[in-house]
């Protein structure tokens, strides 16, 4: 049975890689939760978890019904559709009407209106919306996922891109989930209200170093090859990738190349009481050619 002193937490995106891990962490801690999804049939079956939906971010009535009964909302971002701000704002307003009084938003490292990484820009817009919402909220800017380079590899296990010798503090899904879970269960603590927390791994690595650690962890010959911007564009264009995808892909590498996301923080150990996980100890690596 869930412990009665835990708040009821609503988790969106609970069928995804991060949301499902947050849901599992909350269940392990005995927290009652509402798992919200567009397709509830795909939700995990967890003790103390109630499936809610179908609910899309931009369907205010459905989201309001799905969030009713929770006090904290863990808002995992929608896909970069070009309407992310509007979708998130609708979900937050639905939550407010349903009785939500606190939002924990999963943003992206380096979020800024002029961020190099394309997908980080509209996260900044949602952060601004939350600042003006009047709701208690904390922004968790997730570092780049440790799993992403493996997903970017081709069939020959080569990761190619214009990342240069810049560094990034890659972080595991599990560490992000643990940090957010700790905050979700500590509802009465106002220390992080209004805060922006960068959630990173324990070290900043070049892509060559990162990919070598994937090879070490998997026992497979992953390797990194640097490309020029021109080579990166041409290769993706030949593969038939859309312009928006090419921009997102190249700008991901460029944010690393420019050392914009290399800072290492203590957010994971400070919130969880455990050190952040070295990437070589990552327990899950996706298959090649599964990113974008």
ABEGO torsion letter per residue (X at the ends): XBBAABBBBBBBGAABAAAAAAAAAAAAAGBBBBBBBABAAABBBBBGBBBBOBBBAABAAAAAAAABGBABBBBBBBBBAGAAAAAAAAAAAAAAAAGBABBBBBBBBGBBAABABAAAAAAAAAAAAAAAAGBBBBBBBBBBBAAAAAAABBAAGBBBEBAEABBBBBBBAAAAAAAAAAAAABAABAAABGBBBBBBBABBBBAAAAAAAAAAAAGBBBBBBBBBAAAAAAAAAAAGBBAAAAAAAAAAAAAAAAGAAABBBAAAAAAAGBBBBBAAABABBBBBGABX
